[in-house]
Amino acid sequence: MFNNKKIAVIIAAAGSGSRMGSGIPKQYRKIGGIPMLIRTLKRFRDHGAFDVFCVVGDKEHLPLVEDLLSQAGFFEVQVVEGGKLRHESVYQGLLSLPKDVDYVVIHDAARPFVSQKIIDDTLEQVLLYNAVVVGVPPKDSMLKAPGNEGGTGWASDYLNRQELVSVQTPQAFSKEWIMEAMAKAAAAGNFGTDDGSLILKAGYPLRVIAGDYHNNKITTREDLPLETRVGNGFDVHQLEEGRKLILGGVDIPHEKGLLGHSDADVLTHAIMDALLGAAGAGDIGRHFPDTSQAYKDISSLVLLEQVSDILKERGYTIGNIDATLLCQRPKLAGYMKAMEENLARTLGIGMDQIGVKATTTEKLGFTGREEGIACTAVCLICR
C-alpha cells in the first residue's frame, strides 16, 4: 500500500527486441549476470510500495519468463500473455489486475536502471494528478522531417527544444482513467506510441515530471552498458635438461627447458588462465587436461587460440593483458617483442594491448635457484 492506496506495477516485456539483433529478446539478456527483466522488476519490488506485480510477455517466451522469475524467487509475480502491439499487451495486463487496485504503474522491462527517486516521485504525483509520465529534455536539436526514413529525408522545420520532452517510463495512472483511455482508443482505432498518449487522446490532463538520463531504454547493442571483468593467472614449470625453453611461442636458447605435458610455455599458460578466469570459464586444466594425449607436446599458442574462441563465444573482447615472468636465467629482454608479437597475433589483438615483462628474484626461492620459471598475468576483458 502507498498512502492507503493499492498500487500495481505492470512490466511490459512482450517486445521482440528486433533492433538488438539476433538471439533472445533484449529484456531477457543479462547485464552483469542478471537478466534485464529481473533487474527491472527488482527495482519495484525493493521499493516496498507495490501490492501487485504483473509481467506481460510474448507467448513464445512465457516459459522463459516463468523460469527466470522462479530462479529469482519472484513467486508473487503474475505472468500474462501479451499481444503483438504494446497497447494490446498493456491492456491484457490491466485486465488481469484485481478489481480493487487504485493506481497502475506501467514500466518497460528494457529500462533496468530506473531509480528509487523516480519511482517515489511517480507515486507521489499520480496520487495528486491521476496521470503522470516521466521525461527528460532532449539534448540534441530537434528537426521535423516528414517521411524521414533511415536518417535521411527533407527537413521542414526545427522544433523548439525547450518545449519538448523525451518520454520515459514509468508512467502511472488511476486505474479508472487508463482503462477508459484504452477503451476509447480501441473504439476509435487510434493508438499512440505509449500509454500517456492514450490519456491525452481521451481528454484527460497529463502531468510530466522529471526523469533521469540514466533511465535509458535498452534498444540497440549500443545502449548496453559495457561490462568489464578482470582475471589473473599464475603458472610455474620446472626447468630440466633436454627440454626446449618455449616462452610466448619463442624458442629461447638455453641449457634447460621447462617440463610439462605440452610445450610447458609458462607465459602462455598464465595468460590462458587469466582469460578463462575473467570469463568465468574455469582454467586450463579443465579445458586441456594433462591426462589427454591430444595435448602431448602441443604448442601452447594452439591452446591459446582455442581460449580466444571461448571468449568470443561468450561475447568478450580483450581489453589488455599484462604478464610478468619470474626468471633468474636466461636474460629475456631480447625476446620480449617476439613473445608479444606471437601472443597478439594468436589472440587477434594489437601490440599495445599486451605487455610482457621479466624480472629476477635476486637468486631467492626456486626461481632464484634456477629450478623453475614462474609467471603471473592479469587481464581485462569487455562485453
Secondary structure, DSSP 8 states (H G I E B T S, - for coil): -BTTB-EEEEEEE----GGG-SSS-GGGSEETTEEHHHHHHHHHHTTS--SEEEEEE-GGGHHHHHHHHHHHT-TT-EEEE--SSHHHHHHHHHHTS-TT--EEEEEETT-TT--HHHHHHHHHHHHHHSEEEEEE--SS-EEE-TT-BTTBS---EEE-GGG--EEEEEEEEEHHHHHHHHHHHHHHT---SSHHHHHHHTT---EEEE--TTS----SGGGS---EEEEEEEEEEEEEETS-EEETTEEE--SEEE-SSS---HHHHHHHHHHHHHTT---HHHHS-TT-GGGTT--HHHHHHHHHHHHHHTT-EEEEEEEEEE-SSS--GGGHHHHHHHHHHHHT--GGGEEEEEE--TT-HHHHTTSEEEEEEEEEEE-
